[in-house]
């Protein structure tokens, strides 16, 4: 017997979906991406060019990138948000250190 990685309920052998929460069970680890349980769509990989948005617009760009990418590529969305926040923090530290406001 297997258990659902999302809700923890016991699954019969050969199950492809959890009957309780609907999470897709990937029997073969090489079978490709599973569907997003929130949207029902297969997640797609986004271009690394999205990193330009938080670099150019700091925190605001990171937030915009996060909300645009969060369903399609959650890892990229999180990284864009982190980059935007980090660049904003660095800019603030430089401003404080140099005494400019």
Secondary structure, 3 states (H helix, E strand, C coil): CEECCCCCCEECCCCCECCCCCCECCCCCCCCCCECCCCCCECCCCCHHHHHHHHHHHHHHHHHHHHHHCCCCHHHHHHHHHHHHHHHHHHHHHHHHHCCC
